[in-house]
Amino acid sequence: MMKLLLYIFLLISYGNAFAQTEIDWLNFEQLEVKLKEEPKPILIYFYADWCAYCKKMDRHAFKDQKVIELLAKDFYAVKMNAETKDTLVFDGARFINDEVETHRSPTHQLAKLLASRNDQAFSLPALILLNKDFKVIDRKFSYLTSDRMLELLKYSR
């Protein structure tokens, strides 16, 4: 009996040792390479350093083991600071932050392109789900709990 319990314990420990413990966030350059290798749906998460709800999602929803496993298995996950000053190249197009000199909270062109809404100001956090052909499946512009994040991801597979 003791050997059986030890064996079960070792199996559980061994399995957990290889479980992914954090999200493998990609940038747009890495995403482009991955999509050529194997198309998958994409979650793009736009945040800013000052965004309290973004920080809360980072601490909770994006640390949830079920969310991490689902993203690792079925999606590519991209995380981008919406206020980055970096020039980004994706799919042969060049994107910049042209608001750096004129706005207190400058929003990058790529964030505005993917996460803007008609008749509403740009807001964070912004989550964009795209299918493997880079077509929008869903967009969320609010804090998501772990459960709501799981619902969104399961619905979008």
C-alpha positions in Angstrom: 0.0 0.0 0.0 2.8 2.4 0.9 4.5 1.7 -2.5 1.2 2.5 -4.3 0.9 5.8 -2.5 4.5 6.7 -3.2 4.0 5.8 -6.9 0.8 8.0 -7.1 2.6 10.9 -5.4 5.6 10.6 -7.8 3.2 10.6 -10.8 1.4 13.7 -9.6 4.7 15.5 -8.8 6.2 14.5 -12.1 3.2 15.7 -14.1 3.1 19.0 -12.2 6.8 19.6 -12.8 6.1 20.0 -16.5 2.9 22.0 -16.2 3.3 25.5 -17.7 3.2 28.0 -14.8 3.0 31.3 -16.8 1.8 32.5 -20.1 4.3 32.5 -22.9 3.7 36.1 -24.1 4.8 36.8 -27.7 5.6 40.1 -29.4 4.2 40.8 -32.9 7.5 39.7 -34.6 7.4 36.3 -32.8 3.7 36.0 -33.6 4.3 36.4 -37.3 6.9 33.5 -37.2 4.6 31.3 -35.2 1.6 31.9 -37.5 3.7 30.8 -40.5 4.7 27.6 -38.6 1.2 26.7 -37.3 -1.9 28.9 -37.6 -3.8 29.2 -34.3 -6.3 31.7 -32.8 -4.7 34.7 -31.1 -5.3 36.6 -27.9 -3.9 40.1 -28.0 -3.8 41.9 -24.6 -3.2 45.7 -24.6 -2.3 47.2 -21.3 -0.5 50.3 -19.9 1.7 50.6 -16.8 -0.7 53.0 -15.1 -3.8 50.7 -15.7 -5.0 49.3 -12.4 -7.4 46.8 -13.9 -4.6 45.6 -16.2 -2.4 45.0 -13.2 -5.2 43.2 -11.5 -5.7 40.9 -14.5 -2.0 40.2 -14.6 -2.1 39.2 -10.9 -5.3 37.1 -11.2 -6.7 36.0 -14.5 -3.4 35.6 -16.2 -2.0 33.6 -13.2 -4.9 31.2 -13.2 -3.6 27.7 -14.1 -6.6 26.9 -16.3 -6.2 30.1 -18.3 -2.5 29.4 -18.7 -3.1 25.9 -19.9 -5.9 26.8 -22.3 -3.8 29.7 -23.8 -0.7 27.4 -24.1 -2.7 24.6 -25.8 -5.0 26.5 -28.2 -3.8 30.1 -28.7 -0.9 32.4 -29.3 -0.9 35.1 -26.7 0.5 38.6 -27.4 0.9 41.3 -24.8 1.6 44.8 -25.8 2.0 48.1 -23.9 -0.4 50.3 -25.7 1.8 53.3 -25.0 5.1 51.8 -26.3 7.3 54.1 -28.3 8.8 51.3 -30.3 8.3 50.9 -34.0 6.7 47.6 -34.8 6.7 45.7 -38.0 4.0 43.2 -38.7 2.9 41.6 -41.9 5.2 43.9 -43.9 3.6 47.1 -42.4 5.3 49.5 -40.0 3.5 50.9 -37.0 4.6 53.7 -34.8 3.4 55.7 -31.8 2.7 59.1 -33.5 1.2 60.6 -30.3 4.4 60.6 -28.2 5.0 64.3 -28.6 1.4 65.5 -28.4 -0.4 63.3 -25.8 0.0 62.6 -22.1 -1.0 59.0 -22.6 0.1 58.3 -26.2 -1.5 55.3 -27.9 0.4 53.3 -30.4 -1.0 53.0 -33.9 -1.3 49.2 -33.7 -3.3 49.4 -30.5 -5.6 51.9 -32.0 -6.0 49.9 -35.2 -7.0 46.7 -33.4 -8.7 48.0 -30.2 -10.5 51.2 -31.2 -14.3 51.4 -31.2 -16.7 53.7 -33.0 -17.9 56.6 -31.0 -15.9 55.5 -27.9 -12.6 56.6 -26.5 -9.7 54.0 -26.5 -9.7 52.2 -23.1 -7.8 49.6 -21.3 -7.5 46.8 -20.6 -8.3 45.7 -24.2 -8.4 42.1 -25.2 -8.8 41.1 -28.9 -9.4 37.6 -30.0 -8.6 36.7 -33.5 -9.1 33.5 -35.4 -6.1 31.8 -37.2 -6.8 33.9 -40.3 -6.4 37.1 -38.2 -10.1 38.0 -38.3 -11.7 39.4 -35.1 -13.7 36.9 -33.1 -14.4 39.0 -30.1 -13.2 42.2 -28.3 -13.4 43.0 -24.6 -12.6 46.4 -23.0 -12.9 45.7 -19.3 -11.4 43.7 -16.4 -12.1 40.0 -16.7 -12.0 37.6 -13.8 -10.4 34.2 -14.3 -13.9 32.6 -14.9 -14.9 35.3 -17.5 -11.5 34.9 -19.2 -12.0 31.1 -19.4 -15.5 31.6 -20.8 -14.1 34.0 -23.5 -11.3 31.6 -24.5 -13.5 28.5 -24.5 -16.1 30.2 -26.7 -13.4 31.5 -29.1 -11.6 28.2 -29.8 
